[in-house]
Amino acid sequence: MRSETATSRAGTPPPSATCDHGVLADLQIRQMITEGAIAAAAPILNDQIQPASLDLRLSDCAYRVRASFLPGQGRSVADRLEDLTMHKVALTGGAVLEKGCVYVVPLMERIRLPQGMTAAASAKSSIGRLDVMTRVITDQGVEFDRVPDGYKGQLYAEICPQSFSVLVQPGHLLTQIIFRQGRTFLSDAELRAVHDTTPIVSGDPVISDGLGFSVDLRPDTGDLVGYRAKHHTGVVDLSKLNHYDPADYWEEVRTTKGQIILDPGAFYILKSRESIVIPPLYAAEMAPYLAMVGEFRVHYAGFFDPGFGHAAAGGAGSRGVLEVRCHDAPFVLEHGQIVGRLVYERMSALPEQLYGAEIASNYQGQDLKLSKHFRS
């Protein structure tokens, strides 16, 4: 069986072994679906279930709103939509969400979390690389992308395309959600112990509130270090994969000096200097490093599934792709500068499938790579 093979290669307990604390694995997410804790108007598809997360689907309408919002205690998303909606957009057959505009889309999935369980959401990798800011909100929510202990109800996606207008349809997958039971995050001491057993990064690890990683501006070959989004482009249809010419949407960023200057408001795709590994019994979330290192945002898409870059899943370390936006002032970014960190979490169980070729993962073994919508 595949799970037994993965277990022997990873040197981990059998997949039936679970613990009270950790991020839920695919088999546990399936159990929640079976028990009705995760439900939807249309049947949930197997392809939505990732090793440590569930992909969430857009419903058939979007609300163009005047501004981003959080409902706040005692208020539902529907209440706020009554106040803020400018017009309603039907998504059936395809509709364009224009850049610079804010939309709220009800998601097909509803959840009923047991006591002691929380959830967290993030944009999927391909959506983050398109510079589409998408965040999950809930009734009475006081934080984006966080679902409180014991929440029962509808989920909504707030979507704001930043660089490119996008064409979406019902069923499109822009966001993903993970489920946390009890204590999941590793301390620095625990993370060092994991690295000593299964190296999680090439070179010496920088461990402080997670694993620090730096930017690569001195590639092994050539001088291409990244891409910058063009200002005036066509629409990106999210249904079309390996379709668009990158030159129509992106400017190449090249340097032989080991540094670039980030322009305020510009969006960049860069890569980490380090190759990263997520062992099978762990997941990770990308987080900003420190505000003091520079006025720029490092990512939109934040989750790394078990097996990312791991040999048991057909990887040999994978670079992290950085989605970078500069804020108020031009900023000189140097090769090797620490720009973010990975916060590792323990899994509650070993996933039945790991991130990698067996589930057609798009970014295993990646180097510098745009979203899957652009031709390689």
N, C-alpha and C positions, 0 to 999 in steps of 0.2 A: 504493500500500500504506500501511496505517496507520503502520507503523514509519518509513517514509520521510517521511511528513507530520510525525510527531512530531519526527523528527530535524531537519528543516528549520526547524521552529518553535523548537526548542531551541538550534539552532546548535551541535550536538554531532556527534561522529564517527558513522558508520553503525553499526547495532547489531552488525554482525559484528566491529567493532573491540573487542578485549578487551585487558586488561592483566593482569599477573601478580599484582597486588595489588588487593584490593577485595572488596566484598560481592557475592556471586553474584546475578545477575539471573534473571528467570523462565525464560529460555531455557536457562540453565546448570543451573537446578534440574531442568528437564525432562530434560536430558541425564543428570544424576545418577540420575534415576528409570529412564531407559532402560537405563543401565549397571548397575543394581542396587545402587548406592550408597545409595539410599533405597528401601526396600521396605516392603510391608505385607501382611497376610493378605488384605485386600480391596483391589481396585484403587484406586489413588490417583486422585482426581477432579480434573479440570481446575480446578474452582472453588476447590480448596485452594491453588492456586499464585497468589500475589500478586506484584506487581512485584519485590519483593526478599525474599520470605519464603514459607514453606510453613506452612499451617494444619495442626495436628495433631489427630487424632480420638480421642475416648474409646473404649475397648473396652467389653466387656459386663459388667464387674464393678468394684466399688470395695472397698477395704479401709478400714474405720474403724479408725484407729490411736490409740494413747493420746497421742501427741505427734508433733510435727514432728521430722524427723531428716535427717541426711546419712549415707550409708553409710560413707564414709571409705575410706582405702586398704585394699585387700585384702578388701573385703566387698561383697557384692551387695545390691541392694534386696530381693531375695527373702529373703536371710538376715535382714535387719532386720525384714521383715514377719512372719517367724516369731516374733520376740520381741515385737513391738509391736501386732499385730493384735488388735482386740477382737471384730470380726465382719466377715463378708463380705457385701456388698450386691450383688444382681443389678440391673443397670441396664436390662436388656431390658424394654420396656414402660413405662419411666420409673421413676425413684426420686428421692426427696428427699434432698439433702445439707443437713443442718441447720446453721444458723449457729452459730458457735462450736466446731464439731467439725472434726477433721482427717481427711481421706481421702487415700488414694493410689490412683490409677487407672492401670493399664498403658495406654499409648497404642498405637494400631494400628501406627504407623510404627516401623521400625527403621532405623538408619543405619550406614554404614560409611565413615568419613571417611578420605580419603587423608592421608598425612603432609604437614604444612604447612597443613592446614585445621582450623579450629575452628568451633564453632557457639555461638549464644546464643539463648535463648528469652525470651519475655515473654507476659504475658496479652494477649489481643486487646482492642481498645479497649472494646467493649461489655461485656466481662467486668470490666475495671477500673472502669468506671463503675457497675457493680453492687456494688462493694466486695467482690468475690470474689477473695481472694488465691490465686493459682494459680502454682506454680513447677515447673519441670521438674527432675527429679533423674535421675541415671544411676548405673549400677554403679560402685563405687569413687569416687563423686563427693565432692568436698570443698567445692564451691560450688553454690549454687542457680543455675539458669538458665544455666549455663556447661557446654559440652561440650568436653572437651579434645582437643587435636591427635591425630588418628588414632583416635578412639574408634570402637569397633565394638560394637553391641549394642542392647538395648531402651531405650526412653525411658518415663519415668513422669511423671505429673502429680500433684503434691501440691496438694490443693484445700481451702481453708478459707474458707467464706462468712463474712463479717463482719457485714453489716447485714441481709441477707435470705437466708432459706433458698431454695434453687433446686432445680428439678426438671430432671434431666438424663437423656439417653438415649445409647445407643451411637451414635457418629458425630458427636456434638456437638463443636463447635470452640471450645475455650476458650483454647488457647495457639497461638503461632506461633513459628517458628524461622528464624533467618537463618544463612547460612554465610559465613565470613570466610576469605579467602585472603591470607596475608601481611599487610603493613601496610595498614590501612584508614582509620585516624583522621586527620583533617586537623589540622595545627598551627594556631595562632591566625593566623599570617601567611598560611597557605594559605586559611583561612576568610575573612579580610579580602579576599583577592584574588578569591574567589568572589563575595563581596558587591559588590565594585566592578564586576564583570561582570554579574551577575544578582542584584539586591537580594534578600536572604533574609529581611528583616524590615522592617516599617514603622518609620520613624524612624531615629535613629542607633543602630547596633548596639553592644551591650555585649558585647565579645568577650574572654573570659578563661577558658581551658580549655573552650572552646565558646561558644555564643551564650546569654547570659543573657536571661531573660524575666521579666516582672513580672505582678502580679495586677491585674485591672481591677475596681475597686470604685466607679467613677464612670461608669456606662453613658451612652451618648449620649442615650438616651431612657428615661424611667421610673426606677424605683429597685430593680428586681430585679437582684441581683448573683450569685445562686447558689441552691443547694438543699442542705438538710440531711436526711439519711436519718432516717426515723422509727424508733422502737425496736420497736414491736409491729405487724407487718404480716403479710400473707399470703405465700404462696410465689410466687416468680417462675418460671414455666415458660419455659425458654430457647428452646422451640420457637415461642413466641407473640410475634410482632413487631407493633409499633404497636398494642398490645392494652391495656395497663394504664393506668388513670387515674393520672397522677403524684400527685394529691392523696392517694391511698391509701398512698403510700410515701414521699413527700417533703414537707418543709416549705419554703416559699419563704423565702429570705433576702433582706431588703430593707434598704437604707440610703440616706440622703441625706448622710451625713457622710464618706463616703470611707473608712470603716473598719468592721470587724466584730470581734467577740471570738469566737475559736474555743474551743469547749468541749472539755475532755479526753475522749477516747474517741469524739467525734462525727465523722461522715464527711460531707464537703462536696463538692459539685460547683461549681467556680468556673471562670473563664476567664482567659486571658492578656490583658493590655492590648494586646500587639502582635499584628499579623497575621504569620503565618509562612509561608515558602515553602521547599520542598525541590526544588531544580532536578532535572531528569531524570537527571543522572549522579551523583546523591548520594542517600544515605539518612541518617537521623538517629536517635539514641536519646536519650530524655529521661532526665536524671539529676538527682539532688538537687543543690542549689547548695552550701551550706555549713551544717554543723550549727550554726554560731554565729548564723545569722540567725533561728533560732527552733526550738522543739521541735515540729516537725510534719513529716509525710511528704508529699511532693508528688505522687506518682504510683504506680500499679501497672502500667499499660500503657505501654510505653516506646518502640515502634518507629514511625517515620514513613517511609512509602514514598516512593520517587521520584515527583515530580509533585504531592505534597500542596501545595495552595495555589498551584500554578504555572499560568500562563496556558495553556501547551501542553496541560494536562489539564483545562481548563475552570474553573480557579480564579482568584481574584484576591486571593490571600492568605487564609489561614484562621486563626482564633483557635485557640490550643491550649487544650483542656479540661483543667483541673487536678483531680485526685482527691486531696483533702487530708484527712489525719487528724491531729488534734492529739494530743499525747502526755500529758505529766505535769501540766501547769499551763495554766490559761486563757491565751490569747495574743492580743494585739491585732494584727490584720493590717491594714496600711495600703495604700491605693491606690498603685500604682506600686512597691510593695516587690518587690525581686528575690527570686523564690522557687524558681527552677530554671534549668536550662541544657539546651540541645540540643547534643549532641556529633555533629558531622557526619562522615560516612564517605564515601569514594569508592566508586563502583560498579565492578565488574570489567568490566561491559558495560552498554550502554543497554538497559533493559527493552523487551520487545516491546509491553507495555501499561503505561501510567502509572496511578497512583492517580487516580481520578476517575469521571466518569459512565459511561465506556465499560465499566467492570467493576463498575458498580453500587456504588461506594464510598459508604458511609453518611454520611461526615462531611466530604466536600469542601465548602469554602466555609462551614463551620460557624461559628456564634456560640456562645452558651451553649446546650448541648444535653445532654439525658440520653441514656441508652442507647436503642438502637433498639427495645427492648421496650415503651417507654412512648409513649403517644399524644402527638403534637406539640401 
